[in-house]
Amino acid sequence: MAKICVIGSSSMDLVVTSSRRPGAGETVLGESFKTVPGGKGANQAVAAARLGAEVYMIGRVGEDTFGTDILNNFEVNGVNTQNVKPVTHLESGTAHIILAEGDNSIVVVEAANREVTPAYVDEAVDVIRNADIVLIQQEIPEETVVHVSALCAKFGTPLLLNPAPARTISQEVIDNASYITPNEHEAEILFQGVSPAESLRHYPNKLFITEGSKGVRYYDGEKEVLVPTYQVKAVDTTGAGDTFNAAFAVALAEGKPLQDSIRFANRAASLSVTKFGAQGGMPTRAEVEESL
């Protein structure tokens, strides 16, 4: 069983469904409202656990109702929460999501996730050292991402960096990461002034640009490769990227070849958008393997 460590955010998603997005200063009538567990780190942890990995989450929640619900959701999905400790002076993180016009718009409030600091991560250093792969995102402090990248380099633990939300990252982090998985928008911010093709050639078998319904593009050392995704009728695209990253990490940790790992991740991500909620559609291992 693959042993995966996820370092990142945990939050409660407050989801509004509407036929269209309001413009500035405009009010529109929505169709539904739901609260569901989310956060990029938590989403990836739950997705990896459903795909059969042994998952250890490193994160923070508030000492509030949302925090309790987030922890309960981890336990239901088999995620180890020994290193998800409540913060007493901050509320749990939240994500405010509008589902409209076939896509989503999201505002994230970090709150307790700001307390996923380098010092806090150091309390769980043995989990990082013993993991088959570490997943990290950017809904936690920038200095923590830098610190974790250095720890992974020191221990020889593969690091998968999902650079979302988009912000520039240091060359040190890029060098320390084993795999980097931006979407097209995030790649533009990461490698400003450099075309996607040039970026891919510069980081063969390390940089994987996700292109939504087109698939995933990377450079294998000789040529640019596009691994197509699977076409489905999308109900909610929230969490598709998190499902991809989790599934990619699980496949890599299990020793699958690179293209097979991407196909596995594409299939998992395509299934995830067929149901409501970031975690609601995340498939089990059996569901992915049956549909491949």
C-alpha positions as CSV (number, residue, x, y, z in Angstrom):
1,M,0.0,0.0,0.0
2,A,1.4,3.4,-1.0
3,K,2.2,5.7,2.0
4,I,1.3,9.3,1.1
5,C,1.8,12.4,3.2
6,V,-0.4,15.4,2.3
7,I,0.6,18.8,3.6
8,G,-1.9,21.5,3.0
9,S,-5.2,23.2,3.7
10,S,-8.4,21.9,5.2
11,S,-11.6,24.0,4.9
12,M,-15.4,24.0,4.7
13,D,-16.7,24.8,1.2
14,L,-19.8,27.0,1.1
15,V,-21.3,26.2,-2.3
16,V,-23.9,28.3,-4.2
17,T,-25.4,27.0,-7.4
18,S,-26.7,29.6,-9.9
19,S,-27.7,29.8,-13.5
20,R,-25.1,32.6,-13.9
21,R,-22.6,34.6,-12.0
22,P,-23.5,38.1,-10.7
23,G,-21.6,41.0,-12.1
24,A,-20.1,43.7,-9.8
25,G,-22.8,45.2,-7.7
26,E,-25.4,42.8,-9.0
27,T,-27.7,40.4,-7.1
28,V,-29.0,37.2,-8.7
29,L,-31.2,34.4,-7.4
30,G,-29.4,31.2,-6.7
31,E,-30.7,27.6,-7.0
32,S,-29.1,25.9,-4.0
33,F,-26.7,26.2,-1.1
34,K,-24.6,23.4,0.6
35,T,-21.7,23.1,3.0
36,V,-19.2,20.3,2.1
37,P,-15.7,19.6,3.4
38,G,-12.9,20.9,1.1
39,G,-9.5,22.6,0.9
40,K,-7.0,21.5,-1.6
41,G,-4.9,19.6,0.9
42,A,-8.0,17.8,2.4
43,N,-9.4,17.1,-1.0
44,Q,-6.1,15.4,-2.1
45,A,-5.9,13.4,1.1
46,V,-9.4,12.1,0.8
47,A,-9.0,11.3,-2.9
48,A,-5.8,9.4,-2.2
49,A,-7.4,7.4,0.6
50,R,-10.3,6.4,-1.6
51,L,-7.9,5.2,-4.2
52,G,-6.3,2.8,-1.7
53,A,-3.4,4.7,-0.2
54,E,-2.3,5.0,3.4
55,V,-2.7,8.7,3.9
56,Y,-1.3,11.0,6.6
57,M,-2.6,14.6,6.6
58,I,-0.5,17.5,8.0
59,G,-2.8,20.6,8.5
60,R,-4.8,22.8,10.9
61,V,-8.4,23.4,11.6
62,G,-10.2,25.9,13.9
63,E,-11.6,24.9,17.2
64,D,-15.1,25.3,15.9
65,T,-18.0,23.3,14.3
66,F,-16.4,23.4,10.9
67,G,-13.2,22.0,12.3
68,T,-15.0,19.2,14.0
69,D,-16.8,18.4,10.8
70,I,-13.6,18.4,8.8
71,L,-11.9,16.0,11.2
72,N,-14.9,13.7,11.2
73,N,-14.8,13.6,7.4
74,F,-11.1,12.7,7.4
75,E,-11.9,9.8,9.8
76,V,-14.8,8.5,7.7
77,N,-12.5,8.4,4.7
78,G,-9.6,6.7,6.5
79,V,-7.2,9.6,6.6
80,N,-4.8,9.7,9.5
81,T,-5.4,13.0,11.5
82,Q,-2.7,12.7,14.2
83,N,-1.1,15.8,12.7
84,V,-4.3,17.9,12.1
85,K,-4.5,19.9,15.3
86,P,-7.1,22.6,16.1
87,V,-6.1,26.3,16.4
88,T,-7.8,28.0,19.3
89,H,-7.4,31.7,18.1
90,L,-8.6,31.3,14.5
91,E,-11.6,29.9,12.7
92,S,-11.4,27.0,10.3
93,G,-10.6,27.9,6.7
94,T,-13.5,28.4,4.3
95,A,-13.9,28.4,0.5
96,H,-16.8,30.4,-1.0
97,I,-17.8,28.7,-4.3
98,I,-20.2,29.8,-7.0
99,L,-21.1,27.1,-9.5
100,A,-22.5,28.7,-12.6
101,E,-22.3,28.5,-16.4
102,G,-20.6,25.1,-16.4
103,D,-17.6,26.2,-14.2
104,N,-16.7,27.5,-10.7
105,S,-15.5,30.7,-9.1
106,I,-13.8,30.4,-5.7
107,V,-12.8,32.8,-2.9
108,V,-10.6,31.1,-0.2
109,V,-10.3,32.4,3.4
110,E,-7.2,30.8,4.8
111,A,-7.8,31.3,8.5
112,A,-6.4,28.3,10.5
113,N,-4.5,27.1,7.4
114,R,-2.1,30.0,8.0
115,E,-0.9,28.1,11.0
116,V,0.6,25.3,8.9
117,T,4.0,26.8,9.6
118,P,7.5,25.3,9.1
119,A,7.7,24.8,12.9
120,Y,4.4,22.9,12.9
121,V,5.5,20.7,10.0
122,D,8.7,19.9,11.8
123,E,6.6,18.2,14.5
124,A,5.6,15.6,11.9
125,V,9.0,15.2,10.2
126,D,9.1,11.5,10.6
127,V,5.9,11.2,8.5
128,I,7.6,13.1,5.7
129,R,10.8,11.0,6.0
130,N,8.9,7.7,5.8
131,A,6.4,8.7,3.0
132,D,6.6,7.2,-0.5
133,I,5.6,10.6,-1.8
134,V,4.6,14.0,-0.4
135,L,1.9,16.2,-1.9
136,I,1.8,20.0,-1.2
137,Q,-0.2,22.9,-2.5
138,Q,-0.2,26.7,-2.0
139,E,-3.2,27.4,0.3
140,I,-0.6,27.4,3.2
141,P,2.2,29.9,3.9
142,E,4.9,30.2,1.2
143,E,7.7,29.7,3.6
144,T,6.2,26.3,4.5
145,V,6.3,25.1,0.9
146,V,10.0,26.2,0.7
147,H,10.7,24.4,4.0
148,V,9.0,21.2,3.0
149,S,10.7,21.1,-0.4
150,A,14.1,21.3,1.4
151,L,13.1,18.5,3.8
152,C,12.0,16.2,1.0
153,A,15.3,16.9,-0.8
154,K,17.2,16.1,2.4
155,F,15.3,12.8,3.0
156,G,15.1,11.8,-0.7
157,T,11.3,11.8,-0.5
158,P,9.6,12.6,-3.8
159,L,7.6,15.8,-3.7
160,L,4.6,16.5,-5.9
161,L,3.9,20.3,-5.9
162,N,0.5,21.4,-7.1
163,P,1.2,25.1,-7.4
164,A,-2.3,26.3,-6.8
165,P,-3.5,29.0,-6.0
166,A,-1.0,30.5,-8.5
167,R,2.0,32.5,-7.2
168,T,5.6,32.6,-8.2
169,I,7.8,30.1,-6.6
170,S,11.6,30.1,-6.0
171,Q,14.0,28.1,-8.2
172,E,14.9,26.2,-5.0
173,V,11.4,24.8,-4.7
174,I,11.3,24.0,-8.5
175,D,14.6,22.2,-8.2
176,N,13.6,20.3,-5.1
177,A,10.2,19.1,-6.4
178,S,10.1,15.8,-8.3
179,Y,6.8,16.6,-10.0
180,I,5.1,20.0,-10.6
181,T,1.5,20.1,-11.9
182,P,0.2,23.5,-12.8
183,N,-2.8,24.2,-15.0
184,E,-2.3,26.5,-18.0
185,H,-3.0,29.7,-16.0
186,E,-0.7,28.7,-13.2
187,A,2.1,27.7,-15.6
188,E,2.0,31.3,-17.1
189,I,2.6,32.7,-13.6
190,L,5.3,30.2,-12.6
191,F,7.3,30.7,-15.8
192,Q,6.6,34.3,-16.8
193,G,7.8,35.2,-20.2
194,V,8.5,31.6,-21.2
195,S,6.1,29.7,-23.5
196,P,4.6,26.4,-22.2
197,A,6.6,24.5,-24.8
198,E,9.9,26.0,-23.6
199,S,9.0,25.4,-20.0
200,L,8.1,21.7,-20.6
201,R,11.4,21.2,-22.5
202,H,13.3,22.7,-19.6
203,Y,11.8,20.3,-17.1
204,P,11.4,16.9,-18.8
205,N,9.3,14.4,-16.9
206,K,9.0,16.9,-14.1
207,L,6.6,19.6,-15.3
208,F,3.0,18.4,-16.2
209,I,0.6,21.1,-17.4
210,T,-3.0,20.1,-17.0
211,E,-5.2,21.4,-19.8
212,G,-8.7,20.6,-18.6
213,S,-10.8,18.6,-21.1
214,K,-7.8,18.3,-23.4
215,G,-5.6,16.3,-21.0
216,V,-2.1,16.6,-19.6
217,R,1.0,17.8,-21.5
218,Y,4.6,17.1,-20.6
219,Y,8.0,16.6,-22.3
220,D,9.5,13.1,-22.1
221,G,13.1,14.1,-23.0
222,E,12.6,13.7,-26.7
223,K,9.2,15.0,-27.6
224,E,6.1,16.7,-26.2
225,V,3.4,14.3,-25.2
226,L,-0.3,15.0,-24.6
227,V,-2.1,12.3,-22.6
228,P,-5.8,12.9,-23.4
229,T,-8.4,12.8,-20.7
230,Y,-11.8,11.0,-20.7
231,Q,-14.9,12.8,-22.0
232,V,-17.8,12.9,-19.5
233,K,-20.8,15.1,-18.7
234,A,-19.6,17.4,-16.0
235,V,-21.9,18.2,-13.0
236,D,-19.3,20.0,-10.8
237,T,-15.7,20.6,-11.8
238,T,-14.6,21.6,-8.2
239,G,-11.9,19.3,-7.0
240,A,-11.1,17.7,-10.3
241,G,-7.5,19.0,-10.2
242,D,-7.1,17.7,-6.6
243,T,-8.4,14.3,-7.7
244,F,-5.9,14.3,-10.5
245,N,-3.0,15.1,-8.2
246,A,-3.9,12.6,-5.6
247,A,-4.4,9.8,-8.2
248,F,-1.1,10.8,-9.9
249,A,0.7,10.5,-6.6
250,V,-0.9,7.2,-5.8
251,A,0.1,5.7,-9.1
252,L,3.6,7.0,-8.9
253,A,4.1,5.8,-5.4
254,E,3.0,2.3,-6.5
255,G,5.6,2.3,-9.2
256,K,3.4,2.7,-12.3
257,P,5.1,4.0,-15.5
258,L,4.7,7.7,-16.1
259,Q,2.1,7.6,-18.9
260,D,0.1,4.9,-17.1
261,S,0.1,7.1,-14.0
262,I,-1.2,10.1,-15.9
263,R,-4.0,7.9,-17.5
264,F,-5.0,6.6,-14.1
265,A,-5.1,10.2,-12.8
266,N,-7.1,11.5,-15.8
267,R,-9.6,8.7,-15.4
268,A,-10.0,9.5,-11.7
269,A,-10.4,13.2,-12.4
270,S,-12.9,12.7,-15.1
271,L,-15.1,10.6,-12.8
272,S,-14.9,13.2,-10.0
273,V,-16.7,15.8,-12.0
274,T,-19.8,13.7,-12.6
275,K,-21.1,14.3,-9.0
276,F,-21.6,17.4,-6.8
277,G,-18.9,18.7,-4.4
278,A,-15.1,18.7,-4.4
279,Q,-15.1,15.4,-2.6
280,G,-18.5,14.1,-3.5
281,G,-17.5,12.7,-6.8
282,M,-14.0,11.4,-5.9
283,P,-14.0,7.8,-7.0
284,T,-12.8,4.7,-5.2
285,R,-10.0,2.5,-6.6
286,A,-12.5,0.0,-7.9
287,E,-14.5,2.6,-9.8
288,V,-11.3,3.9,-11.5
289,E,-10.0,0.5,-12.5
290,E,-13.4,-0.7,-13.8
291,S,-13.6,2.3,-16.1
292,L,-10.1,2.2,-17.4
